[in-house]
Amino acid sequence: MRIAYDDMSPPEISIVRDPIDRSELVAMAEARFGDMVKAVVDVSRGVMAVSGELHSDEQALLIEDGSRQADLWGINVYPNESGSEWIEFDSMINVRPSQNNRSRNVEDESTRAAIRRVVDALVRSR
């Protein structure tokens, strides 16, 4: 996936199935929020939707593409950061008491690790 933002309109939501360069996330961030890209990760299918204005829009696109809601987790990615600072596990779509997640944050460390694995597989370092 190669993304170019020549005009001032924010990018469309994209489903990332193959690795992209971190520089593409930087361009997405600059086009919409400045320093951050919203993403929804499907921990089962190993894909993620990026660049939506709302996590719920990205979630809807992934469900339409065949994902199960229980496998989807909202994150914010800060592509200019590194280490643990570049992924923030915060989204309203993460509130799901039926899966023992009662806050906007992803509370389960194994789920966080699964999200990190997907993001690391889909985003190449600089």
N, CA and C of each residue as an Amber inpcrd file, in Angstrom:
protein
   378
   0.8470000  -1.1720000   0.0000000   0.0000000   0.0000000   0.0000000
   0.8900000   1.2320000   0.0000000   0.7310000   2.0760000  -0.9460000
   1.4510000   3.3350000  -1.0160000   0.4300000   4.4490000  -0.9890000
   0.6230000   5.3750000  -0.0900000  -0.3660000   6.4240000   0.1180000
   0.2890000   7.7720000  -0.1170000  -0.3290000   8.6040000  -0.9310000
   0.1610000   9.9550000  -1.1630000  -0.9430000  10.9350000  -0.8160000
  -0.5820000  11.9990000  -0.1580000  -1.5450000  13.0100000   0.2340000
  -1.1380000  14.3260000  -0.3950000  -1.5560000  14.5280000  -1.6350000
  -1.1640000  15.7250000  -2.3610000  -2.0860000  16.9000000  -2.0740000
  -3.3190000  16.6310000  -1.6870000  -4.2340000  17.7200000  -1.3900000
  -4.4300000  17.8280000   0.1140000  -5.2950000  18.6940000   0.5340000
  -5.4750000  18.9530000   1.9580000  -6.5540000  18.0810000   2.5930000
  -7.1980000  17.2090000   1.8270000  -8.2560000  16.3780000   2.4010000
  -7.6590000  15.2460000   3.2250000  -8.2900000  14.9130000   4.3460000
  -7.7930000  13.8110000   5.1710000  -7.8790000  12.4970000   4.4040000
  -6.9870000  11.5800000   4.7020000  -6.9970000  10.2940000   4.0000000
  -8.2210000   9.4640000   4.3590000  -8.5930000   8.5960000   3.4490000
  -9.6800000   7.6510000   3.6760000  -9.1950000   6.5590000   4.6280000
 -10.1270000   5.8700000   5.2390000  -9.7710000   4.7200000   6.0650000
  -9.2440000   3.6280000   5.1430000  -8.1350000   3.0250000   5.5430000
  -7.5300000   1.9400000   4.7700000  -7.3900000   0.7170000   5.6550000
  -7.5530000  -0.4530000   5.0640000  -7.2440000  -1.6930000   5.7660000
  -5.8340000  -2.0920000   5.3760000  -4.9850000  -2.2310000   6.3700000
  -3.5940000  -2.6050000   6.1420000  -3.4830000  -4.1180000   6.2890000
  -3.1320000  -4.7620000   5.1820000  -2.9680000  -6.2160000   5.1570000
  -1.5090000  -6.6010000   4.9510000  -0.7740000  -5.7120000   4.2900000
   0.6400000  -5.9200000   4.0000000   1.4360000  -4.8130000   4.6650000
   2.6880000  -5.0750000   5.0170000   3.4830000  -4.0750000   5.7260000
   3.5860000  -2.7370000   4.9930000   3.5180000  -1.6760000   5.7840000
   3.7030000  -0.3120000   5.2880000   4.8680000   0.3030000   6.0430000
   5.4330000   1.3610000   5.4830000   6.5130000   2.0850000   6.1570000
   5.9320000   3.0240000   7.2030000   6.6680000   3.2000000   8.2550000
   6.2230000   4.1250000   9.3020000   6.0200000   5.5280000   8.7420000
   6.7940000   5.8800000   7.7170000   6.6530000   7.2010000   7.0980000
   5.2460000   7.4090000   6.5350000   4.5830000   6.3280000   6.1250000
   3.2060000   6.4470000   5.6460000   2.2690000   6.8170000   6.7880000
   2.5320000   6.2880000   7.9780000   1.7380000   6.6750000   9.1470000
   1.9880000   8.1340000   9.5110000   3.2260000   8.5940000   9.3500000
   3.5380000  10.0020000   9.6060000   2.6960000  10.8840000   8.6880000
   2.6160000  10.5200000   7.4080000   1.8220000  11.3010000   6.4500000
   0.3420000  11.2870000   6.8260000  -0.1670000  10.1280000   7.2530000
  -1.5640000  10.0340000   7.6870000  -1.8100000  10.9240000   8.8980000
  -0.8910000  10.8790000   9.8460000  -1.0280000  11.6930000  11.0630000
  -1.0720000  13.1740000  10.7120000  -0.1420000  13.6000000   9.8790000
  -0.0790000  15.0140000   9.5010000  -1.3480000  15.4560000   8.7840000
  -1.9430000  14.5610000   8.0080000  -3.1410000  14.9060000   7.2440000
  -4.3980000  15.0000000   8.1010000  -4.4210000  14.3320000   9.2650000
  -5.6620000  14.3160000  10.0440000  -5.4940000  14.9520000  11.4300000
  -4.6790000  14.3910000  12.3000000  -4.6000000  14.8480000  13.6900000
  -3.2840000  15.5400000  14.0400000  -2.3200000  15.5010000  13.1650000
  -1.0460000  16.1520000  13.4280000   0.0550000  15.1800000  13.7960000
  -0.1210000  14.4830000  14.9360000   0.9460000  13.5960000  15.4010000
   0.4670000  12.1770000  15.7040000  -0.7990000  11.8780000  15.3930000
  -1.3960000  10.6130000  15.8000000  -2.2990000  10.0570000  14.7080000
  -2.3450000   8.7240000  14.6360000  -3.2390000   8.0280000  13.7220000
  -4.0980000   7.0910000  14.5630000  -5.3950000   7.1450000  14.3590000
  -6.2760000   6.1750000  15.0110000  -6.2270000   4.8840000  14.2100000
  -6.2710000   3.7710000  14.9170000  -6.2490000   2.4680000  14.2550000
  -7.1080000   1.4950000  15.0450000  -7.6230000   0.5050000  14.3480000
  -8.3150000  -0.6150000  14.9790000  -7.6320000  -1.8760000  14.4860000
  -7.2100000  -2.6920000  15.4380000  -6.4410000  -3.9020000  15.1470000
  -7.3150000  -5.1270000  15.3270000  -7.2980000  -6.0150000  14.3470000
  -7.9520000  -7.3160000  14.4480000  -6.8750000  -8.3100000  14.8650000
  -6.8940000  -8.7110000  16.1240000  -5.8510000  -9.5840000  16.6550000
  -5.9600000 -11.0100000  16.1300000  -7.0880000 -11.3800000  15.5780000
  -7.2710000 -12.7170000  15.0230000  -6.7940000 -12.7970000  13.5720000
  -7.1850000 -11.8300000  12.7720000  -6.8600000 -11.8390000  11.3480000
  -5.5190000 -11.1940000  11.0340000  -4.9490000 -10.4400000  11.9720000
  -3.6570000  -9.8100000  11.7420000  -3.6950000  -8.6490000  10.7710000
  -4.8030000  -7.9110000  10.7770000  -4.9430000  -6.7240000   9.9360000
  -5.3240000  -5.5460000  10.8220000  -5.2380000  -4.3430000  10.2540000
  -5.6990000  -3.1770000  11.0000000  -6.2550000  -2.1440000  10.0310000
  -7.2160000  -1.3900000  10.5210000  -7.7570000  -0.2580000   9.7760000
  -7.1220000   0.9970000  10.3480000  -6.7300000   1.9110000   9.4700000
  -6.0440000   3.1220000   9.9020000  -6.6340000   4.3560000   9.2460000
  -6.4140000   5.4680000   9.9050000  -6.6500000   6.7970000   9.3660000
  -8.0940000   7.2700000   9.4090000  -8.9180000   6.6670000  10.2390000
 -10.2750000   7.1580000  10.3990000 -10.3390000   8.3120000  11.3760000
 -11.4090000   9.0430000  11.3060000 -11.6320000  10.1060000  12.2870000
 -12.0770000   9.5100000  13.6180000 -12.8150000   8.3860000  13.5340000
 -13.3140000   7.7040000  14.7190000 -12.9330000   6.2280000  14.6630000
 -12.5810000   5.6670000  15.8150000 -12.3100000   4.2330000  15.8740000
 -13.5360000   3.4300000  15.4360000 -14.7110000   3.9360000  15.7500000
 -15.9340000   3.1980000  15.4050000 -16.1020000   3.0630000  13.8900000
 -15.6500000   4.0450000  13.1220000 -15.7100000   3.9410000  11.6600000
 -14.7590000   2.8610000  11.1580000 -13.5750000   2.8030000  11.7470000
 -12.5970000   1.7780000  11.3600000 -13.1110000   0.3910000  11.7530000
 -13.6930000   0.3040000  12.9340000 -14.2700000  -0.9590000  13.3940000
 -15.3590000  -1.4320000  12.4320000 -16.2330000  -0.5350000  12.0170000
 -17.3200000  -0.8910000  11.0970000 -16.7680000  -1.4100000   9.7710000
 -15.7190000  -0.7770000   9.2700000 -15.1180000  -1.2250000   8.0120000
 -14.5360000  -2.6330000   8.1560000 -13.8690000  -2.9000000   9.2640000
 -13.2980000  -4.2330000   9.4720000 -14.3870000  -5.2910000   9.6420000
 -15.4570000  -4.9610000  10.3310000 -16.5610000  -5.9120000  10.4740000
 -17.1690000  -6.2060000   9.1040000 -17.3260000  -5.1820000   8.3000000
 -17.8300000  -5.3600000   6.9280000 -16.8760000  -6.2490000   6.1160000
 -15.5920000  -6.2080000   6.4540000 -14.5670000  -6.9870000   5.7540000
 -14.4400000  -8.4140000   6.2940000 -15.2000000  -8.7400000   7.3490000
 -15.1910000 -10.1070000   7.8530000 -14.6450000 -10.2900000   9.2570000
 -14.2580000  -9.2160000   9.9200000 -13.7570000  -9.3170000  11.2900000
 -14.9020000  -9.5220000  12.2770000 -14.5560000 -10.1050000  13.4260000
 -15.5080000 -10.2300000  14.5340000 -15.2320000  -9.1030000  15.5300000
 -16.2610000  -8.4810000  16.0260000 -16.0960000  -7.3580000  16.9510000
 -15.2560000  -7.7340000  18.1560000 -15.3730000  -8.9460000  18.6410000
 -14.6280000  -9.3760000  19.8260000 -13.1170000  -9.3760000  19.6020000
 -12.6800000  -9.4080000  18.3330000 -11.2550000  -9.4270000  18.0020000
 -10.6890000  -8.0420000  17.7180000 -11.5210000  -7.0120000  17.7700000
 -11.1150000  -5.6650000  17.3710000 -10.8210000  -4.7830000  18.5810000
  -9.6790000  -4.0990000  18.5140000  -9.2460000  -3.2290000  19.6100000
  -8.7610000  -1.9050000  19.0370000  -9.2230000  -0.8140000  19.6440000
  -8.8450000   0.5180000  19.1960000  -7.5800000   1.0070000  19.8620000
  -6.7120000   1.6020000  19.0460000  -5.4630000   2.1700000  19.5520000
  -5.2190000   3.5150000  18.8730000  -4.2870000   4.2590000  19.4140000
  -3.7600000   5.4590000  18.7750000  -2.2740000   5.2160000  18.5720000
  -1.7940000   5.5500000  17.3750000  -0.3940000   5.3350000  17.0350000
   0.2560000   6.6980000  16.8520000   1.3820000   6.8780000  17.5070000
   2.1700000   8.1030000  17.3970000   3.4420000   7.7450000  16.6350000
   3.4250000   7.8670000  15.2990000   4.5180000   7.3320000  14.4830000
   5.8690000   8.0030000  14.6820000   5.9110000   9.1710000  15.2690000
   7.1990000   9.8190000  15.5250000   7.7880000   9.4370000  16.8770000
   7.0610000   8.6610000  17.6490000   7.5390000   8.1970000  18.9490000
   8.1840000   6.8210000  18.7960000   8.7890000   6.3430000  19.8590000
   9.4010000   5.0160000  19.8090000   9.1300000   4.2850000  21.1200000
   9.5300000   3.0290000  21.1490000   9.3400000   2.2250000  22.3480000
   7.8710000   2.1060000  22.7060000   7.6050000   2.0980000  23.9960000
   6.2270000   1.9330000  24.4600000   5.3770000   3.1800000  24.2310000
   5.9960000   4.2800000  23.8800000   5.2790000   5.5490000  23.7030000
   4.5400000   5.6370000  22.3710000   4.8130000   4.7480000  21.4390000
   4.2280000   4.9560000  20.1180000   2.8560000   4.3170000  19.9480000
   2.4470000   3.4260000  20.8630000   1.1010000   2.8600000  20.8220000
   0.3750000   3.2030000  22.1190000  -0.8100000   3.7900000  21.9850000
  -1.6670000   4.1170000  23.1250000  -2.9190000   3.2490000  23.0040000
  -3.2190000   2.4880000  24.0300000  -4.3220000   1.5150000  24.0140000
  -5.6110000   2.1380000  24.5340000  -6.0830000   3.1990000  23.8930000
  -7.2070000   3.9820000  24.4010000  -8.2460000   4.2100000  23.3090000
  -9.4500000   3.7110000  23.5360000 -10.5520000   3.9400000  22.6000000
 -11.8740000   3.5740000  23.2630000 -12.9090000   4.2820000  22.8920000
 -14.2470000   3.9570000  23.4000000 -14.6840000   2.5580000  22.9690000
 -14.2200000   2.0720000  21.8060000 -14.6580000   0.7430000  21.3660000
 -14.0900000  -0.3620000  22.2460000 -13.1300000  -0.0350000  23.0900000
 -12.5310000  -1.0360000  23.9750000 -13.3700000  -1.3160000  25.2220000
 -14.3600000  -0.4830000  25.4930000 -15.2130000  -0.6940000  26.6570000
 -16.1390000  -1.8620000  26.3360000 -15.8770000  -2.9930000  26.9710000
 -16.7050000  -4.1820000  26.7480000 -16.6580000  -5.0890000  27.9720000
 -17.5480000  -4.8350000  28.8960000 -17.6070000  -5.6390000  30.1180000
 -17.7420000  -7.1370000  29.8530000 -18.3720000  -7.5190000  28.7580000
 -18.5390000  -8.9460000  28.4550000 -17.2050000  -9.6470000  28.2100000
 -16.1560000  -8.8760000  27.9170000 -14.8130000  -9.4280000  27.7370000
 -13.8930000  -8.9800000  28.8790000 -14.4870000  -8.6140000  29.9910000
 -13.7460000  -8.1630000  31.1730000 -12.8560000  -6.9550000  30.8980000
 -13.2650000  -6.0970000  29.9970000 -12.5460000  -4.8420000  29.7440000
 -13.5200000  -3.7120000  30.0140000 -13.4000000  -3.1190000  31.1910000
 -14.3920000  -2.1570000  31.6580000 -13.9860000  -0.6990000  31.4530000
 -12.8880000  -0.4640000  30.7460000 -12.4500000   0.9070000  30.5140000
 -12.0890000   1.0980000  29.0440000 -11.7200000   2.3240000  28.7150000
 -11.2890000   2.6470000  27.3520000  -9.9400000   2.0220000  27.0240000
  -9.1710000   1.7120000  28.0460000  -7.8490000   1.1130000  27.8510000
  -7.9710000  -0.3890000  27.6690000  -7.0200000  -0.9680000  26.9380000
  -6.9510000  -2.4250000  26.8400000  -6.2950000  -2.8870000  28.1240000
  -7.0620000  -3.5500000  28.9790000  -6.5910000  -3.8810000  30.3200000
  -5.7570000  -5.1600000  30.3850000  -6.0130000  -6.1120000  29.5080000
  -5.3350000  -7.4010000  29.5470000  -3.9810000  -7.3240000  28.8300000
  -2.9110000  -7.6610000  29.5280000  -1.5690000  -7.5630000  28.9540000
  -1.3770000  -8.5110000  27.7740000  -1.9940000  -9.6830000  27.7920000
  -1.8390000 -10.5960000  26.6500000  -2.5240000 -10.0290000  25.4040000
  -3.6180000  -9.3100000  25.5820000  -4.2780000  -8.6580000  24.4510000
  -3.4120000  -7.5170000  23.9350000  -2.8180000  -6.7510000  24.8450000
  -1.8860000  -5.6890000  24.4300000  -0.7300000  -6.2780000  23.6260000
  -0.1970000  -7.3980000  24.0830000   0.9130000  -8.0460000  23.3780000
   0.4810000  -8.4990000  21.9900000  -0.7300000  -9.0240000  21.8710000
  -1.2460000  -9.4530000  20.5620000  -1.3940000  -8.2550000  19.6260000
  -1.8740000  -7.1440000  20.1600000  -2.0030000  -5.9140000  19.3620000
  -0.6190000  -5.4630000  18.8920000   0.3530000  -5.4340000  19.8010000
   1.7240000  -5.0370000  19.4350000   2.2840000  -5.9260000  18.3320000
   2.0340000  -7.2470000  18.4200000   2.5460000  -8.1660000  17.3940000
   1.9730000  -7.8250000  16.0180000   0.6850000  -7.5440000  15.9710000
   0.0690000  -7.2050000  14.6840000   0.6540000  -5.8990000  14.1530000
   0.7190000  -4.8750000  14.9990000   1.2480000  -3.5830000  14.5610000
   2.7070000  -3.7380000  14.1240000   3.5050000  -4.4500000  14.8890000
   4.9160000  -4.6450000  14.5270000   5.0660000  -5.3880000  13.1970000
   4.1560000  -6.3130000  12.9190000   4.2210000  -7.0600000  11.6550000
   3.7870000  -6.1950000  10.4700000   2.9130000  -5.2200000  10.7220000
   2.3620000  -4.4210000   9.6240000   3.0450000  -3.0770000   9.4060000
   3.8810000  -2.6360000  10.3410000   4.5480000  -1.3330000  10.2040000
   6.0530000  -1.5420000  10.2520000   6.6930000  -1.2180000   9.1300000
   8.1540000  -1.3070000   9.0660000   8.7570000  -0.0770000   9.7160000
   9.8480000  -0.2730000  10.4230000  10.5540000   0.8540000  11.0420000
  11.0790000   1.7960000   9.9780000  11.4430000   2.9700000  10.4410000
  11.9480000   4.0100000   9.5500000  13.0220000   3.5290000   8.7060000
